[in-house]
Amino acid sequence: MGKESQHVAPPDPKRRRRATRVVLGAAVVAALGASGIYIATAGAGEVTAPGTLQAEAFAAQSGAKTENTSDTGGGRNVGWLANGDWLEYRDVTIGSATLSARIASDNTEGGSIEARLGGRSGTLLATFPVASTGGWQKWTTVTAKAAKAPAGKQTLVLVMKSGSRSDFVNINHFNVGAAPVSATPATPAPSSAAPSSAAPSGATPTSPSASPGGWVPVDEAAWKETLALHKAVPPKAVPAGIVRVPEFHTNCTVSGESPDDPIVLPNLPGASHLHTFFGPKVTASSTGEQLRKQSTTCDAPGDNSAYWAPTLLQDGKPVKMKNFRAYYGAKIKDPATVVPFPPGLVMVQGDAKRQVATPKGASGQFWCAGSAEIGRSADGNWPKCAAGGNLIYQLTYQDCWDGKHIDSPDHKSHMGPSVNGVCTGKYPVAVPNISMMLGYDSLGGDGLTLSSGMASSIHGDFMNAWDPAKLAALVKVCINADAKCGTTPSFG
């Protein structure tokens, strides 16, 4: 069994992060003889008990990883859990109103674990309190009381709640009563599942494979219709003097700010860090179909897509946006091969949980537009801009698609990079390359942070709600012709 050296927290527990977010997982279960109890496959020597549901037996999850545990009984625990993360267990029989959980924490801010029935926003069954136990492998048992034990098999979802922006709890197992416990396994995802994530020093995590719920197949009929619209658009002759760059753009103003994220935390209002939204009004339950029926703050005709990013804060207060533009282009060798996005496509670029320093010269830099950088903030992570300029960030998405899914467990793995300038292999379909330009009404300097944490946690979300015909025309006339347009499929 592992020792306390596993999953060691750095000096500041708020900085304890993994490199990427894994979103959905598959639980592998094994029958324990004639007892009728089903639990997750244990590590060597793991001890089980009646009514025990191993934390790693989830059928779906957001934000979790597993690692060897030094807790009594051995096996593995689930860690890297922060506010808004969740674990889902299916076909669970709850045999008692008194529940218990085996937890560990090295975050003094603590929080709670909400046990809900049916879904992440379902009926609240009970709440487990979480306080620091003095270490990520210092285990204790906490209890929670339900009004009554629900009858029959349930979908049990555990939602993490904390005021901390960092990981705050590890979970080894739950006891839900003496009745037999089941955890229906999820079928492994296709071979294009999300790659495993890098782990913090001292930990030995494994990334569960994705469940089918995280891989959303494209609507083939709608996709064929989109391709037909694109094919039917007549090309336009490009006049002399037009810049030969495959590009068009859309300009948007802020449509709202809220702690919602309909891609990463759908139907969980208030569960995310604060985001700044551009385009239509966005809620935690927004879908592409709904967005297309709304008004938008973007000026490209037909663009009802939603764009969002973590809010920039100065001394804890939101910084106003100066401008926002999304460029659509092509980085591949032959822009004539680019086709429009499939209806309903969503993408995430960047990592909200990446918390590393960004001194001058490091990758992922915010920079100064319109003036020179004249210094750095005291922590070295933010530039100081001369008068007349402003702070800006450019976020560029992947531009090769797998041709099969409009979403994936981590909201990234259905997209990928080109190889030698060509979309091929797992990602054979070339789609427009989005580059979001986030311009802030700020000269940078001290007191800055993102709602998601350090500057390195910058990330962006895109939910496609373009009018298919309008997007088809822009792709054909501008990108395919290797010609610079504005907000419409025209030149000049």
C-alpha positions as CSV (number, residue, x, y, z in Angstrom):
1,M,0.0,0.0,0.0
2,G,1.1,3.6,-0.6
3,K,2.4,5.9,2.1
4,E,1.8,9.5,3.0
5,S,4.4,10.5,0.4
6,Q,1.7,9.9,-2.3
7,H,-0.2,12.9,-3.4
8,V,1.9,15.3,-1.3
9,A,0.6,18.9,-1.3
10,P,3.0,21.7,-2.2
11,P,3.6,24.4,0.4
12,D,0.5,26.3,-0.7
13,P,-2.4,23.8,-0.9
14,K,-4.3,26.2,-3.2
15,R,-1.6,25.6,-5.8
16,R,-2.3,21.8,-5.9
17,R,-3.4,21.2,-9.5
18,R,-3.2,18.6,-12.2
19,A,-2.3,19.8,-15.7
20,T,-5.6,19.0,-17.5
21,R,-9.2,18.2,-16.8
22,V,-10.6,14.7,-17.6
23,V,-14.4,14.9,-17.9
24,L,-16.1,11.5,-18.1
25,G,-14.9,8.1,-16.8
26,A,-15.8,4.4,-17.1
27,A,-16.3,2.3,-14.0
28,V,-15.2,-1.3,-14.2
29,V,-17.1,-3.5,-11.7
30,A,-16.7,-7.0,-10.3
31,A,-19.2,-9.3,-8.5
32,L,-18.3,-10.5,-5.0
33,G,-19.5,-14.1,-5.1
34,A,-23.0,-14.7,-3.8
35,S,-23.1,-11.5,-1.7
36,G,-24.9,-9.6,-4.4
37,I,-22.6,-6.6,-3.8
38,Y,-20.9,-4.9,-6.7
39,I,-18.0,-2.6,-6.3
40,A,-15.3,-1.2,-8.5
41,T,-12.4,-3.5,-9.3
42,A,-10.0,-3.1,-6.4
43,G,-6.3,-2.8,-6.4
44,A,-4.2,-5.6,-4.9
45,G,-5.3,-6.3,-1.3
46,E,-8.2,-3.9,-1.3
47,V,-10.7,-4.7,1.5
48,T,-14.5,-4.2,0.9
49,A,-17.5,-4.3,3.1
50,P,-21.3,-4.6,2.7
51,G,-22.9,-1.4,1.6
52,T,-19.6,0.1,0.4
53,L,-19.5,2.1,-2.8
54,Q,-15.9,2.7,-3.9
55,A,-15.4,6.2,-5.1
56,E,-13.6,5.1,-8.3
57,A,-16.7,3.1,-9.4
58,F,-18.1,6.2,-11.1
59,A,-19.8,5.9,-14.5
60,A,-19.1,9.5,-15.3
61,Q,-17.2,12.4,-13.7
62,S,-15.8,15.9,-14.1
63,G,-12.5,17.0,-12.7
64,A,-11.4,13.7,-11.0
65,K,-8.4,11.3,-11.2
66,T,-7.6,8.2,-9.3
67,E,-4.5,7.2,-7.4
68,N,-3.2,4.6,-5.0
69,T,-4.3,5.2,-1.5
70,S,-2.7,4.7,1.9
71,D,-6.1,4.4,3.6
72,T,-7.0,1.3,5.5
73,G,-8.0,-1.4,3.1
74,G,-5.8,-0.1,0.3
75,G,-6.9,0.2,-3.3
76,R,-7.4,3.6,-5.0
77,N,-9.0,6.8,-4.1
78,V,-10.4,9.7,-6.2
79,G,-8.7,13.0,-5.9
80,W,-8.1,16.4,-7.6
81,L,-11.7,17.4,-6.7
82,A,-12.6,21.1,-6.7
83,N,-15.7,23.2,-6.6
84,G,-18.1,22.2,-9.3
85,D,-16.5,18.8,-10.0
86,W,-18.8,15.8,-9.7
87,L,-19.0,12.0,-9.7
88,E,-21.9,10.0,-11.0
89,Y,-22.9,6.4,-10.0
90,R,-25.7,4.5,-11.7
91,D,-28.1,1.8,-10.4
92,V,-27.1,2.4,-6.8
93,T,-29.3,0.9,-4.0
94,I,-29.3,3.1,-0.9
95,G,-30.1,1.0,2.1
96,S,-30.0,3.5,4.9
97,A,-30.8,7.2,5.7
98,T,-27.4,7.4,7.5
99,L,-24.6,7.7,5.0
100,S,-20.8,8.0,5.5
101,A,-17.8,9.0,3.4
102,R,-14.1,8.4,3.8
103,I,-12.3,11.6,2.9
104,A,-9.0,13.4,3.2
105,S,-8.1,17.0,2.6
106,D,-5.1,19.4,2.9
107,N,-7.1,22.5,2.0
108,T,-8.0,24.7,5.0
109,E,-10.9,26.3,3.2
110,G,-12.8,23.0,3.2
111,G,-16.3,22.7,1.6
112,S,-18.9,20.0,1.2
113,I,-20.0,17.1,-0.9
114,E,-23.7,17.2,-2.0
115,A,-25.3,13.8,-2.7
116,R,-28.0,14.3,-5.3
117,L,-30.5,11.9,-6.9
118,G,-31.0,11.7,-10.7
119,G,-28.5,14.3,-11.8
120,R,-26.2,17.1,-10.8
121,S,-29.1,19.5,-10.1
122,G,-31.4,16.7,-8.8
123,T,-33.0,16.3,-5.4
124,L,-30.6,16.9,-2.6
125,L,-30.3,13.7,-0.6
126,A,-27.7,14.6,2.0
127,T,-24.6,16.8,2.4
128,F,-21.2,15.6,3.7
129,P,-19.1,18.3,5.5
130,V,-15.4,18.6,4.4
131,A,-12.7,20.1,6.6
132,S,-8.9,19.8,6.4
133,T,-7.7,16.5,7.8
134,G,-4.0,17.6,7.7
135,G,-3.0,15.8,4.5
136,W,-4.2,14.4,1.2
137,Q,-3.6,10.9,2.6
138,K,-4.8,11.6,6.2
139,W,-8.2,9.9,6.2
140,T,-11.3,10.4,8.3
141,T,-14.9,9.3,8.1
142,V,-17.7,11.9,7.9
143,T,-21.4,11.3,8.0
144,A,-24.5,12.7,6.4
145,K,-28.2,12.2,7.2
146,A,-30.9,11.9,4.6
147,A,-34.6,12.4,5.4
148,K,-35.2,8.8,4.3
149,A,-33.6,6.2,2.1
150,P,-35.0,6.3,-1.4
151,A,-36.6,3.1,-2.7
152,G,-35.2,1.3,-5.7
153,K,-32.1,1.8,-7.8
154,Q,-30.9,5.4,-8.1
155,T,-28.5,7.5,-10.1
156,L,-26.4,9.1,-7.4
157,V,-24.4,12.2,-8.2
158,L,-21.9,13.7,-5.8
159,V,-21.3,17.4,-6.4
160,M,-18.3,19.2,-4.9
161,K,-18.9,22.6,-3.3
162,S,-16.2,24.9,-1.9
163,G,-15.2,28.5,-1.8
164,S,-11.7,27.5,-2.7
165,R,-10.5,27.8,-6.3
166,S,-8.3,24.8,-5.8
167,D,-8.8,21.1,-5.1
168,F,-10.2,20.5,-1.6
169,V,-11.0,16.9,-1.1
170,N,-10.0,13.2,-1.8
171,I,-12.6,10.5,-1.5
172,N,-11.9,6.8,-0.9
173,H,-15.3,5.2,-0.5
174,F,-18.9,5.7,0.7
175,N,-21.2,3.6,2.8
176,V,-24.8,3.8,1.8
177,G,-26.3,1.1,4.1
178,A,-26.2,-2.7,4.4
179,A,-28.3,-3.3,1.2
180,P,-26.4,-4.6,-1.8
181,V,-24.7,-1.8,-3.7
182,S,-24.4,-1.8,-7.5
183,A,-22.5,0.5,-9.8
184,T,-23.4,0.0,-13.5
185,P,-20.2,0.1,-15.6
186,A,-20.0,2.4,-18.6
187,T,-18.8,1.1,-21.9
188,P,-15.3,2.4,-22.8
189,A,-15.2,5.2,-25.3
190,P,-13.8,5.0,-28.9
191,S,-10.1,4.8,-29.4
192,S,-10.0,8.6,-29.9
193,A,-10.7,9.1,-26.2
194,A,-9.0,11.9,-24.3
195,P,-5.3,11.4,-23.6
196,S,-4.2,10.8,-20.1
197,S,-3.3,13.8,-18.0
198,A,0.0,14.8,-16.4
199,A,0.0,14.3,-12.7
200,P,1.5,16.4,-9.9
201,S,4.8,15.4,-8.5
202,G,4.6,12.5,-6.0
203,A,1.2,11.3,-7.2
204,T,0.4,8.2,-9.2
205,P,-2.9,8.9,-10.9
206,T,-4.6,7.1,-13.7
207,S,-7.0,8.8,-16.1
208,P,-10.2,6.7,-16.5
209,S,-11.3,6.2,-20.0
210,A,-14.3,8.1,-21.2
211,S,-17.9,6.9,-21.0
212,P,-20.2,7.1,-24.1
213,G,-22.1,9.9,-22.4
214,G,-19.1,12.2,-23.1
215,W,-18.8,11.5,-26.8
216,V,-21.6,13.2,-28.6
217,P,-22.0,11.9,-32.2
218,V,-22.6,14.3,-35.0
219,D,-26.1,14.5,-36.6
220,E,-25.2,12.9,-39.9
221,A,-28.2,14.3,-41.7
222,A,-27.5,17.8,-40.5
223,W,-23.8,17.4,-41.3
224,K,-24.6,16.3,-44.9
225,E,-26.9,19.2,-45.3
226,T,-24.2,21.6,-44.1
227,L,-21.7,20.1,-46.7
228,A,-24.3,20.4,-49.4
229,L,-24.9,24.1,-48.6
230,H,-21.1,24.7,-48.7
231,K,-20.8,22.9,-52.0
232,A,-23.6,24.9,-53.6
233,V,-22.1,28.3,-52.8
234,P,-20.6,29.7,-56.0
235,P,-17.0,31.0,-55.6
236,K,-16.3,34.7,-56.3
237,A,-13.4,36.1,-58.3
238,V,-10.9,37.8,-56.0
239,P,-10.1,41.3,-57.2
240,A,-6.6,42.5,-57.5
241,G,-5.1,44.1,-54.4
242,I,-7.1,42.0,-51.9
243,V,-4.9,40.6,-49.2
244,R,-4.4,36.9,-49.9
245,V,-5.0,35.6,-46.3
246,P,-7.8,33.0,-45.7
247,E,-9.9,35.0,-43.2
248,F,-13.1,36.6,-42.0
249,H,-14.1,37.8,-38.6
250,T,-16.9,38.7,-36.1
251,N,-16.8,41.5,-33.5
252,C,-18.8,41.0,-30.4
253,T,-19.6,43.0,-27.2
254,V,-20.1,41.5,-23.8
255,S,-23.5,39.7,-23.4
256,G,-23.1,38.9,-19.7
257,E,-21.0,37.7,-16.8
258,S,-22.0,34.8,-14.6
259,P,-20.5,31.7,-12.9
260,D,-22.0,29.4,-15.5
261,D,-20.5,27.1,-18.1
262,P,-23.0,25.2,-20.3
263,I,-20.2,23.1,-21.9
264,V,-18.2,22.0,-18.9
265,L,-20.9,22.2,-16.2
266,P,-24.2,22.0,-18.1
267,N,-27.4,22.6,-16.1
268,L,-25.4,23.6,-13.0
269,P,-26.1,27.3,-12.5
270,G,-23.5,29.0,-10.4
271,A,-21.1,26.0,-10.3
272,S,-18.3,27.6,-12.3
273,H,-15.9,30.4,-11.9
274,L,-17.0,33.7,-13.3
275,H,-17.1,33.9,-17.1
276,T,-17.4,36.8,-19.5
277,F,-19.7,35.9,-22.4
278,F,-19.9,37.3,-26.0
279,G,-22.8,36.7,-28.5
280,P,-26.2,35.7,-27.3
281,K,-27.3,35.6,-23.6
282,V,-25.8,32.4,-22.1
283,T,-27.0,30.4,-19.1
284,A,-25.9,27.1,-17.6
285,S,-28.4,25.3,-19.8
286,S,-27.8,27.0,-23.1
287,T,-27.6,24.8,-26.3
288,G,-26.7,25.7,-29.8
289,E,-30.3,25.3,-30.9
290,Q,-31.4,27.8,-28.3
291,L,-28.7,30.3,-29.2
292,R,-29.8,30.4,-32.8
293,K,-33.2,31.7,-31.8
294,Q,-31.8,34.6,-29.7
295,S,-30.4,38.0,-30.4
296,T,-26.7,38.4,-30.4
297,T,-24.0,41.0,-29.7
298,C,-21.9,39.8,-32.6
299,D,-21.9,41.8,-35.9
300,A,-21.2,39.1,-38.5
301,P,-24.6,38.3,-40.1
302,G,-25.6,34.7,-39.2
303,D,-23.3,34.4,-36.2
304,N,-25.3,33.4,-33.1
305,S,-22.5,31.4,-31.7
306,A,-21.4,31.9,-28.0
307,Y,-17.9,32.6,-27.0
308,W,-16.7,32.9,-23.4
309,A,-13.5,33.1,-21.3
310,P,-12.7,33.5,-17.5
311,T,-13.3,37.1,-16.3
312,L,-10.2,39.2,-15.7
313,L,-10.2,40.7,-12.2
314,Q,-8.2,43.6,-10.7
315,D,-8.2,43.7,-6.9
316,G,-11.1,41.3,-7.1
317,K,-13.3,43.4,-9.4
318,P,-14.1,42.5,-13.0
319,V,-12.1,44.5,-15.6
320,K,-14.1,45.9,-18.5
321,M,-13.6,44.6,-22.0
322,K,-12.3,47.0,-24.6
323,N,-13.0,44.8,-27.6
324,F,-13.5,41.2,-28.7
325,R,-12.9,39.8,-32.1
326,A,-13.0,36.2,-33.3
327,Y,-11.0,35.6,-36.5
328,Y,-11.9,32.6,-38.6
329,G,-9.1,31.3,-40.8
330,A,-6.9,28.4,-41.9
331,K,-3.5,27.4,-40.7
332,I,-3.3,24.3,-43.0
333,K,-1.4,24.3,-46.3
334,D,-4.5,24.2,-48.5
335,P,-7.3,26.4,-47.3
336,A,-9.5,25.1,-50.2
337,T,-10.0,21.9,-48.1
338,V,-11.7,23.7,-45.2
339,V,-15.4,23.0,-44.6
340,P,-17.9,24.7,-42.2
341,F,-18.3,23.4,-38.6
342,P,-20.9,20.7,-38.1
343,P,-24.1,22.0,-36.3
344,G,-23.8,21.8,-32.6
345,L,-20.0,21.6,-32.4
346,V,-18.5,22.8,-29.1
347,M,-14.9,23.3,-28.2
348,V,-12.7,24.3,-25.2
349,Q,-9.2,25.6,-25.6
350,G,-6.8,26.1,-22.8
351,D,-6.8,24.7,-19.2
352,A,-8.7,26.3,-16.4
353,K,-6.7,24.3,-13.9
354,R,-3.2,25.2,-15.2
355,Q,-1.7,27.2,-12.4
356,V,1.9,28.0,-13.2
357,A,4.0,31.2,-13.4
358,T,4.1,33.1,-16.7
359,P,7.1,35.4,-16.5
360,K,8.2,37.4,-19.5
361,G,9.2,35.1,-22.3
362,A,7.1,32.2,-21.0
363,S,4.4,30.6,-23.2
364,G,0.8,31.7,-22.8
365,Q,1.5,35.4,-22.4
366,F,-0.9,38.3,-22.1
367,W,0.7,41.2,-24.0
368,C,0.3,44.9,-24.8
369,A,-1.6,46.1,-27.8
370,G,-1.1,49.6,-29.1
371,S,1.8,50.4,-26.9
372,A,5.1,48.9,-25.5
373,E,5.5,46.8,-22.5
374,I,7.3,48.9,-19.9
375,G,7.5,46.4,-17.0
376,R,6.0,43.5,-15.2
377,S,3.7,43.1,-12.2
378,A,5.3,42.3,-8.9
379,D,4.6,38.6,-9.3
380,G,6.0,38.8,-12.9
381,N,3.0,37.2,-14.5
382,W,1.4,40.3,-16.1
383,P,2.8,43.0,-18.4
384,K,2.6,46.7,-17.7
385,C,1.6,48.6,-20.8
386,A,2.5,52.2,-21.7
387,A,-0.2,54.8,-22.0
388,G,-2.3,54.4,-25.1
389,G,-2.2,50.7,-25.1
390,N,-4.2,47.9,-23.5
391,L,-3.8,44.4,-22.2
392,I,-4.8,41.6,-24.7
393,Y,-4.7,37.9,-25.1
394,Q,-5.0,35.7,-28.2
395,L,-6.5,32.3,-27.8
396,T,-6.3,29.9,-30.8
397,Y,-8.4,26.8,-31.2
398,Q,-7.6,23.5,-33.0
399,D,-8.7,23.4,-36.6
400,C,-8.9,19.6,-37.4
401,W,-12.0,17.6,-36.5
402,D,-12.5,13.9,-36.1
403,G,-15.5,14.0,-38.3
404,K,-17.6,11.9,-35.9
405,H,-18.3,13.8,-32.7
406,I,-19.5,17.3,-31.8
407,D,-18.3,17.0,-28.2
408,S,-15.9,14.7,-26.2
409,P,-15.3,14.0,-22.6
410,D,-12.8,16.8,-22.1
411,H,-14.5,18.9,-24.8
412,K,-11.1,18.9,-26.6
413,S,-10.4,15.3,-27.8
414,H,-12.8,15.5,-30.9
415,M,-10.5,18.2,-32.2
416,G,-6.8,18.0,-33.0
417,P,-3.8,19.6,-34.7
418,S,-2.8,19.3,-38.4
419,V,0.2,17.1,-39.3
420,N,2.7,18.8,-41.6
421,G,-0.1,21.3,-42.5
422,V,-2.7,18.6,-43.3
423,C,-5.7,17.4,-41.3
424,T,-5.2,13.6,-41.3
425,G,-5.3,10.5,-39.1
426,K,-7.7,10.8,-36.2
427,Y,-8.6,14.3,-37.3
428,P,-9.1,14.2,-41.0
429,V,-11.6,17.1,-41.4
430,A,-10.3,20.7,-41.8
431,V,-12.6,23.3,-40.2
432,P,-12.1,27.0,-39.7
433,N,-9.4,28.0,-37.2
434,I,-10.8,30.3,-34.6
435,S,-8.5,32.8,-32.9
436,M,-10.2,34.8,-30.1
437,M,-8.7,38.3,-29.4
438,L,-9.6,39.3,-25.9
439,G,-8.9,43.1,-25.4
440,Y,-9.2,44.5,-21.9
441,D,-9.6,48.1,-20.8
442,S,-6.5,47.8,-18.6
443,L,-2.8,48.7,-18.7
444,G,-2.0,45.5,-16.8
445,G,0.3,45.5,-13.8
446,D,-0.4,44.6,-10.2
447,G,-3.6,43.2,-8.7
448,L,-4.6,41.1,-11.7
449,T,-5.9,37.6,-11.7
450,L,-8.3,35.5,-13.7
451,S,-11.5,34.2,-12.1
452,S,-10.0,30.8,-12.8
453,G,-6.7,31.7,-11.1
454,M,-3.3,32.6,-12.5
455,A,-2.7,34.0,-16.0
456,S,-1.8,30.5,-17.2
457,S,-5.4,29.3,-16.5
458,I,-6.7,31.4,-19.5
459,H,-9.1,29.3,-21.6
460,G,-11.9,29.8,-24.0
461,D,-15.2,28.1,-24.9
462,F,-17.0,28.1,-28.2
463,M,-20.5,26.8,-29.0
464,N,-21.4,26.8,-32.7
465,A,-24.7,28.5,-33.5
466,W,-23.9,29.9,-36.9
467,D,-26.6,30.0,-39.5
468,P,-25.3,27.1,-41.7
469,A,-25.9,28.9,-45.0
470,K,-24.2,32.1,-43.8
471,L,-21.2,30.2,-42.5
472,A,-21.0,28.1,-45.7
473,A,-20.8,31.3,-47.8
474,L,-18.0,32.8,-45.7
475,V,-16.0,29.6,-45.8
476,K,-16.3,29.2,-49.5
477,V,-15.8,32.8,-50.6
478,C,-13.1,33.9,-48.0
479,I,-11.3,30.9,-46.6
480,N,-11.4,28.5,-49.6
481,A,-10.3,31.3,-51.9
482,D,-7.4,32.3,-49.6
483,A,-8.8,35.9,-49.4
484,K,-9.3,38.4,-46.6
485,C,-12.9,39.3,-45.9
486,G,-14.6,41.2,-43.1
487,T,-17.9,40.2,-41.5
488,T,-19.5,39.2,-44.8
489,P,-18.5,37.1,-47.8
490,S,-17.3,40.1,-49.8
491,F,-14.0,41.9,-50.5
492,G,-12.9,45.4,-50.0
